[in-house]
Amino acid sequence: MMRLSSPSFENQQRIPKKFTCDGENVSPALQWSGAPEGTRTFALIVDDPDAPDPANPRMTWVHWVLYNLPATVDSLPENVRDAELAPGSLPGLNDWKKTGYGGPCPPIGRHRYFHKLYALDTVLGDLNCPTKAALEKAMEGHVLSKAELIGTYQR
């Protein structure tokens, strides 16, 4: 079974301020294990289904999109930049219309941030900075396994 964790926060626990817009807004370190045989690449999507208000969510806000992380990679360091990713890795667009990580910045309430790692049986073509939706469409039929890590944050 594939597992995703972070030395920065425990599953279902608070994401430290450092990794939010109220702090340094840097990406947390992530680690994973247990990828199934046949994994060629990984994709990562970090999103918040509680936007803008957990009491009345109206959208899922996308914080980070990465894909084509090589199967030999089993972690991302804290504050990783697109240029520092393993060769072949490609960024997608977050909902700020930028590549890279954008940390939690909830306007109201306690939000959940889903860090979803997918093991894929293929190397995807260059999708030209895809949105989450475009990446999910490209991954269809290629997901071997999925692991999830949820952090929370309230200002």
BELNORKA-V191117 format. One record per residue. N is the residue number from 1. RES is the residue in one small letter. PSI is psi as a letter, one per 40 degrees, with the letter a starting at -180 (none if undefined). Layout:
N,RES,PSI ; N,RES,PSI
This chain:
1,m,h ; 2,m,h ; 3,r,i ; 4,l,h ; 5,s,i ; 6,s,h ; 7,p,e ; 8,s,d ; 9,f,i ; 10,e,i ; 11,n,h ; 12,q,e ; 13,q,i ; 14,r,h ; 15,i,h ; 16,p,i ; 17,k,d ; 18,k,d ; 19,f,e ; 20,t,i ; 21,c,e ; 22,d,e ; 23,g,b ; 24,e,e ; 25,n,f ; 26,v,i ; 27,s,i ; 28,p,i ; 29,a,i ; 30,l,i ; 31,q,i ; 32,w,i ; 33,s,i ; 34,g,f ; 35,a,h ; 36,p,i ; 37,e,i ; 38,g,e ; 39,t,h ; 40,r,d ; 41,t,i ; 42,f,i ; 43,a,i ; 44,l,h ; 45,i,h ; 46,v,h ; 47,d,i ; 48,d,h ; 49,p,e ; 50,d,e ; 51,a,i ; 52,p,e ; 53,d,h ; 54,p,d ; 55,a,e ; 56,n,g ; 57,p,h ; 58,r,e ; 59,m,i ; 60,t,h ; 61,w,h ; 62,v,h ; 63,h,d ; 64,w,h ; 65,v,h ; 66,l,i ; 67,y,i ; 68,n,f ; 69,l,h ; 70,p,i ; 71,a,d ; 72,t,e ; 73,v,h ; 74,d,e ; 75,s,i ; 76,l,h ; 77,p,i ; 78,e,i ; 79,n,f ; 80,v,h ; 81,r,i ; 82,d,d ; 83,a,e ; 84,e,e ; 85,l,i ; 86,a,i ; 87,p,h ; 88,g,d ; 89,s,i ; 90,l,i ; 91,p,i ; 92,g,a ; 93,l,h ; 94,n,a ; 95,d,e ; 96,w,e ; 97,k,f ; 98,k,i ; 99,t,i ; 100,g,a ; 101,y,h ; 102,g,h ; 103,g,i ; 104,p,h ; 105,c,f ; 106,p,h ; 107,p,d ; 108,i,i ; 109,g,i ; 110,r,h ; 111,h,i ; 112,r,h ; 113,y,h ; 114,f,h ; 115,h,h ; 116,k,h ; 117,l,h ; 118,y,h ; 119,a,h ; 120,l,i ; 121,d,e ; 122,t,i ; 123,v,h ; 124,l,i ; 125,g,i ; 126,d,h ; 127,l,e ; 128,n,g ; 129,c,g ; 130,p,i ; 131,t,i ; 132,k,d ; 133,a,d ; 134,a,d ; 135,l,d ; 136,e,d ; 137,k,d ; 138,a,d ; 139,m,e ; 140,e,h ; 141,g,e ; 142,h,e ; 143,v,h ; 144,l,d ; 145,s,i ; 146,k,h ; 147,a,i ; 148,e,i ; 149,l,h ; 150,i,h ; 151,g,i ; 152,t,i ; 153,y,h ; 154,q,h ; 155,r,none
